[in-house]
Amino acid sequence: MTACCSWNDVFQYETNKVIRIQSTNYGTIKWFFHVLFFSYISFALLNDKRYQWKEPVISSVHAKVKGMAEVKKEIMENGLKKIVWNVFDTADYTVPLQGNSFFVMTNFLKIEGQEQGLCPEYPTRRTLCSSDQGCKKGRMGPKSKGIQTGRCIEYKGKQKTCEVSAWCPVEEVEKAPEPALLGSAENFTVLIKNNIDFPSHNYTTRNILPDLNVTCTFHKTQNPQCPIFRLGDIFQETGDNFSDVAIQGGIMGIEIYWDCNLDSWFHHCRPKYSFRRLDDKTAKESLYPGYNFRYARYYKENNIEKRTLIKAFGIRFDILVFGTGGKFDIIQLIVYIGSNLSYFGLATVFIDFLINTYSYKCCRSRIYPCCKCCEPCAVNEYYYRKKCESIAEPKQTLKYVSFVDEPHIRMVNQRLLGKSLQDVEGEEVPRPPMDFTDLSRLPLSLHEPPPIPGQLEAIQLLSEGATPRSSDCPNWCQCGKCLPSQLPERQRCMEELCCRKKMGACITTSEPFKKLILSRHVLQFLLHYQEPLLVLDADSTNSQLRHCAYRCYTTWRFGSQDLADSAILPSCCRWRIRREFPKREGQYSGFKSPY
């Protein structure tokens, strides 16, 4: 982008040049990508509602569990075992929890009649002892049931453990009863109340519908909107067995997903329920499987405080609410369309990759002249030449030379030049393709006269043999027409250049040189073509024609204007032009680069 130099430069619009390739293959690839991307963008726009402004849900949850269970209990009465059935209701098997969770007890271990006192510790590796020396007063470990007194007393039989101050008798390590004591809890039901709010959209609703049948039970297909769930059915949805989980306990997640479309023309806001087992059901018993905790019920008996310790095994249900509410928003639609327009550019990137990969130097017919697979490469190379232009960074020391007997141009660095320019190899640069359209602008005298009937046309080529050399011809000259440079010794190497690399006829003897470079009529035509009102006075005519001839030669031999600006004219051509359009004083400053 050019710098702003005036107010007129501010009010400009710049655009990129487009090269249109007429190709069935590349056209098919382009439309394939465009149809693919358009289908994806349209599908995502409608299916994911990308035209909406979406807000996350804010919710509150409350759960109520209902159900009755009967537990068989064996007691001793008058030396006889007696079976007693205890009835458990909601207050017995549910424990209030913080947050969106509730707990249902399915199994338990109970120790009744505990009171504060001194008693032997439960035997473990750290509590077993044989004398008081094995116990330390005041010791308490993370797994101990109390604080050691320093005494070693009898636990059961001959087994001794350290005495502790604790709730006695201490809890024994026992396995959970099998089957679970409250195995019938799978028939319990839970009512989940879920209120949600979308503040930005000013919309509030809940999962309990006005026409709800209070006797319904959730079913994934038959009754998916019922908020009353049977606990056994929840585990069936996850592929687990409630009876197995009830022994050790576990954690179950109840997911409520709200995907609300709040647009008036297609309003929909109903919850979707799903279930997920959250605890590690594959863990071994040594890795503490399941879910359990302890709590106590305190009472007084004969003015002595006592308690009943209960280790409860059960299932914790975590209610997870998530979702979004969306409403049409023109800004979101514009942002989505704008962000996806870049996908269509991938087709251009892919086609450019094919052209660049299978084009220049990928396959040459001169290497495999009979290879049919090279034909696509040739086509891609043609596209590549039309699309890409290789240029070198313009440097003040970068020069270009052209020999008439070489198909390429040589690039040399003036800083590295320590000898005659004729002897420097330099870097080969491909010659730009010839453009003959400008020849139509030349005067008619340039065109060949019509051939005489019956006379064969003769084409005169430059000979490669040796040519007569003048006495003052320098030794680096190969055409016999060059003259020594008039520049100082340090600058002579830049003008010590011939039109040929090998011995042969000089380019100044060719017809194109005479008609394109030395023709006064042609040069005057070109000067007026560039500046119609130019006045060619007697004093400046030769100077203007001479510099125009320099420019014609560089354009003819170097093609690209970028190369012609840094081109060096051969000595023979430069002196031939000077003889045709001499300077009055006879002193020439030498060729100067415009850089």
N, C-alpha and C positions, 0 to 999 in steps of 0.2 A: 504494500500500500504506500502510495506516495505521501510525502509530508504536505501538510496544509500550508500554503503560502498566501492564500487570499480567501475571501469569503466565497468566491466561486468554487474553490476547491472543496469547501465544506459540503456544498450541495451537489455531490456526485454519488453515483452508484456503480459499484464494481461487480462484475460477475465472472464466473469461470468459463473458459472456452470448452465446448463439448465436441468430441469427435464421435460421430455416429458410424458404427461398423455394420454394414449390411451383411449379416451372416446368419444362416438358419440355425446352426449349432449354438452359437452364443445367444441368439435371440430365444431359443428354446430354453436354455439354461436360465436366462434372465426371468422369463415368465414363470418357470417352474419355482424359482425362489420367491418371486413376488406373490404367486398364488398361495404358496406354502405359508409365508409370513402373514399375508392378509387373513388366511383362514385361522391361523393361531391367534392373531390379535383380536379378530372378531369373536372367536370362541371364548377367549379369556375375558373380553369386555362384557359379554352377556352372561357367561356362566359364573364368573367371580364378581360380577357387578362392580367393575372397576370405575363406573361412572358415578359411584356414590361416595359420599363422605361418611366414613365408618367410625363409630365410637365404641370403645370397650364397655362391657356391661358392668353395672354396679348392683350388687345383690345382697340380700339377707336370707338366711335359711333357718328354719325351725323344724324339728322332727319329733313325732310322737309314736312310741312303740306300744302295741297292744298285743295281749296274749296271756294265757294261763298255762302253767306247767306243774306237774306233780312229781315229787321226788321221794323215792323209797329210802327209809332210814331204819337201821337196826339198832335197838337199845336193849340193855340188860335190866330186867325187872324181876326181883326175887330169884336171881340166879338163872333166869330163863331169858332167851333171846326173844325179842318182840319186834315186829315190823310195824313201823309208823310211816304214814304217807304225809309229807309236807306239801302244801300248796304254795307255789311261787307266783306272785303277780308282778305288775310293772315296777312297783317300788322295790321289789327284791332283786330283780335281775338287771335293772338298768341303773347306770351310774352317770350323773351329769358330767359332761366334759366341756372344756373351753373350745370356742370356735365352732366351725361347721362339722361337728363330729358327735356321735353318740355310741354308747357301748352296750352290748347285750351279753350278759354272762351265760355261758353254756356248760361250764364245769367248775368245780370248786373243791378245795380242801379246807376243813374247819377244825379249829382247836378251841374248845370251850373251857371256860372256868380259869383263864389265866389271871394271875395276880402278882403284884410286885413282891419279890423275895429272892432267896438264895437257892440255887439248884444246879445240878451238874450240866455242863455244856454238852451239846450234841457231838458225838465222837467224830472227829476228823483227824487228819494227819497232824495238825497244829494243836489240837485240843487233847489228844490222848496223853496220859501221863502215868507214871508209876509211883511218884512221890511228889511232895510239895515243891521240890527243886525244879520240877518240870513246868511249874506254873509261875507266872510273874504277876504280882499284884498291880492292878491298874492297866494291864494289857487289854487292848481291844483291836481286833483285826477287821478288815472290811467285810468279812463274811461271818464274824462272830455274832452271837445272839445276845451278848451282854458284856459286862466288865469283869475281868477275872479278879478274884479275891486273894489268890496266892495259895489256895488249898487244893489238894488233889483228893477227890471223893469218888465213891462208887456210883457208876451210872446204871448198869444192868449186869447182874451176875458178878463176874470177876473183872469186868471192864471198868476202868477208871478214866475220868475226864476231869478237867479243871472246873472248879466251882466258879460260877458267875453270878453277878447281881443283875437280874433281868425279870421279864414277865415269865413266870413259871407256871406250868412246865414249858420248856423251850420248844420251838417248832422243829419238827423232824422233817428231814428231806424225804419226800415221798413223790412217787409218780402220780400224774393226773389219772383219775379213775377212767377205766374203759369198760363199756362205752360211756360217753359223756352223760352226766347226771341230768342235764337239761337238754337232751337230744331232741325233745319235742319242740325246741325253740325254732326249728326250721319252719314251723307253721305260724310263727309270730308275724305280724304285719307292722309296717311302719308308714306313717303318713308324713310326707315331706312337703312343707310349705316354703315356696321360694318366690320372693318378691324381687323384681328387677326394675332398674331405672336407667334411662338414657337422658342425662340432664341437657345436653346440647340440643337434642331433638325434642325435648319436653314430652317424653313418653314414658309411662309407667304401666306395668302389668304384672301378673303373677301366673304361676303354673296351674292353679286351681280354676277351672272354667266354671262359669255361672251354672251351667246345666249338668254339673258333675253328678254321677250316680255314686252315692256314698258306699254302696256295696261292691263297687268294682275292684278289680285287682289288675295290676299292670301285666300286660302281655305284649311282646315285641311287635306282633303283627295285628292281633285282634283288638287290643286296647292300648295303643302306644301312648295315649295322653293321660292315662290314669295315674295319679300321684301316690297311690297306695301300693306298696310292694310287699310281697311275701318273701321272707328271708331265704327260704329254700330255693325259690325261683331265681333269686339274684345269683346264687352260686351255680345253678344250672346254666345260666347264661355265660359264665366264665369257664365252664367245663370242669368245675370242682364238685366234690361230694361234701355236703354240709356236715354229715355225721363224722367224717374224718377230720375236718377242720375244727369241729366243736370240741375235740379232746384237748388239744393244745392251744387253740385259739388262733387268731389271724387278723389281718387288716384287709378290708375291702373298700374299694373306692366306687362311689356312685357319681358318675359324671353327668352334669346337666349342661347341654350345649344349646345356646340361643343364637340362631342365625336369622335375624329379623330384617325383613324388607319393609321399611316404613313408608315407601312411596304409596300414594293414594290409589294409583291405578293397579297396583299388584301388592296389596298389603298382606303380609304374612309374618306372624310372630308366635311361634309355638316351640316348646322345648323338645329336645331329643335326649333320651336317657340311654346311657350305656354304663357298663360295669367293668371293673378291672381289679384283679388281685394285686395288692400292693406289697405284701410281705414276701419274704423269700421262702416259697413253699418247697424248694428243693434242698434246703439246708438240713444237715444231719442233726441228730438230737444233741450232740455235744456242742453245737454252735448256737444253743438257746433258740430253738424254733418257737413259733407261735407268739401269743400275746397274753400276758398276765400281769397282775399287780395285787398288792395286799391292802386290806383296810380292816378296821376293827369297829366293833359295836360295844360300847361301854355301858355298865350297869353296876348297881351296888347290891350286895348280898350280906346281910348281918353287919351292915355298916362297913363293909370291906369292898373297895373298888375292884371290880373285876371286868374282864373283857372277853369277847369272842373274836378270835383272829380268823379272818377268811382270806385265803389265797384264791382269787377269782381268775379263771380262764374264760376267755370269751372273744368276741369279734368286735373290733372297732370299725365303725363305718365312717369314712371321711367323704363328705359331700363336696364335690369340686364343681364350681359353677364358672363357666367361661363363655365367651361369645361376643358378638358385635351387632350393632344396629346401624343400618345404612339408609341414607336418603340421598336422592339425586342432587348433584352439585356440579355446576357447569365448569368450575375451576378444575375439579378432579378429572372431568372428561377431557379437557384441553391438555392437562399435564400428562395423562395417560397416552393420548394420541401422539403428542409431541415426543414423549420419551421412547415411543416404539417406532417412530419414523426411521430411526437409525438402522433398524433391522433390514430395511430395503437396500441400504448401502452395502450389505454383505454380498449381495449378488454382484455388484461392481467389483468389490474386493476379490471375490473368487475368480471372476472372469479375468481381471487384471493379473491375478496370480498365474492363471493358465497361459496367458499371452506372454508374460515375462519369463515363465519357466520353460515353455516349449517354443522359444523364439530364437533369440540371438545366441549363436554358437552352440545350440543344443543339437543341431544336426546339419551337416553340410553336404550338399549334393556333390561337391568335388571329392569328398571322402568316400561317400557311398553313391555313386552316380546311378545305380540301378535300384536303389532302395525306395520302395513306394511309401514306406512309413515316414519318409522325410517330407512328404508333401504337406502334411499339416504344419510341420515346423516352418516351412517356407511361407505358408500363409500367415502364421503367427508373426514371423519376422517382418513381413510387410506391415502388419498391424502395428508392430512395435516401432518401426521406423516412423509411421505416421503419428503415433501417439507420444513418443518420447524423443527428446532432443538432448544430446549430451553436450555439455559445455564445460570449459575449464575456467577456473577462477582467474579473472583478469589480474595480472601482475605486471608491474612495470618492467620486470626483467624477463618476462615470458615472450619469446619470439617464435615465429613460424616461417618455415622455408618450404619451397615446392620445386622439385626437379621434374623436368618434362619426361624423363625416362623412368619415373617411378609412379606407381598408382596411388601412393599415399602421401600424406603431408608429414613433415617432421617438426616436432616441438622441441625447442632448446631453451635452456636457461642462461641468460646473459651473465649471471654471476659465476656460473661454472665454466664460462667460455674462456679458455686460455690459449687458443690457437685459432687458425683460420676457420671461419664459419663453414667453408666448403668441406672440411675434414671432420666436422662434428657429426656423430651418428644421431643423437637425439632420440626422442620417443615418437614412435609411429602413431599417427592420428588418422582415422578413416576420413577419406575425402567426402565432403557433403554431396548428396545427390544433386545432379545437374538439373536446373530449372530453365527450360528453353522458352518460357512464356514471354520473357522480356525482349527476346529477339524480334517480336512482332512490332515493338515500338521503334526499332531502328529504321532509318530511311530506306527507301526502296533500292537505293544504289548498292546496298549491302547484299541483296539477293543475287544469286547467280543468274546470268542471262539464260534464256531458254535454249536447250540443246539443239544443235543443227541436225536435221533428220539424216539418219544413216551414219552419223559420226559417233564412235564409242567414247564414253566419258573416261577420262584418265584421272586417277587419284594419285597425287604426288605426296609421298611420305618423307619424313625427315630421315635421312640416312644415318646409320650408326657408325660409319667409317670415320677415319681421321679427316680433318679439314685443315686448309692452310692456316698457319698461325702468323700473326704479325710480329714484328720485331719487339715491340713493347708489350706483348701479351704476357701476363704473369704466369708462373708455373702452375698455379692452382686452377687455371682456366682449362675447361674441357671442350669448349666450342670454338675457341680461337677468336672470339669477338670481345672478350672482356678487357678492361683497362685497369691499371693500378689505381688504388684509392687515393684521393686528395686529402683525406682526414689525417690527423696526427697519428703517430705510430701506435699509441695505446688504443685508438678507436678504429684502426684499420680492419681488425678481424671481423667487425660487423658488416663490412662491405666487401669482404673477400668471399664472394659467392657467385657461382656460375649457374646457368640455367640447367645444366646437366650434371649428373653424377659420374657418368662415364663419357668417353670420347664420342663425339657425334656432331651433327649439324645443329646450329644455333636456332633457338625458337624464334629469334627475330627475323629469320628468313622464311618463316611460314606465312601462308596466306591469311589465316585468322589474325595473326599479330599485325599484319599490315592493315587489314580492314577494320579490326576492332580497336587497335591501340594507336596507330599512326594516321588514320584517316582524319584530316582536319574537319571535313564536313560532318563526320560522325560525332567528333568531340564537341563541335559547336552545337550540333543538334542536342546532345546530352546536357550541355550547359544550359541551353534555353529550355529544355524539357524540365530541368530542375528549377530554374528561375526564368520565367518567360520575359521579364523586363530587364534582363541583364544586358548591360552595354559593354561590348567588347572593343575597348579603345586600342589604339596602336601600341601603347606602352605596356599594357598589361595582358594583351592577347596571348602571347607565347607563354607567359607565366601561368595563366589560367588553363590553357590547353595542356601544358606540361603536367600540371598537378592532376588534371582530369584524366590524362593518360595513365599516370601512376595508379589512380583509383580504379580505372577500367582493368588494368592488368591484375591487381590484387583480387578484384571481384571475380574476374575470369578464372584465375588459377586457384583461388582459395574458397570460392563459393560463399561460405558463411560470412556474414558481416563481422561476427565476433573474431574470426580468424584473420580476416582481411585487415582489421584495425592494427594488428600486431605483426603483419607480414613484412618480410624483408625482400626487396626486389633484387634480382640478380644484377651483377655489374653490367653484363652485356645489354640487358633490357633497359637499364637506367641510362646508359650512355647513348643507346640508340634513340631513346625518347628525347634526350637532351640535344642530340644532333638535329632531330626533326624540329624541335621547338627550343632553340637556343636562348640563353640568357645574354643580354646585351653586354654585361661586364665580363661574362665568361667564368665567373666564380660561383660555384655551387656549394651550398651548405651541407649537402648529403641528405639521405633519407632520414626523416625523423618520425618516430612513432607518436601517435596522438596521445599516448599515456604520459 
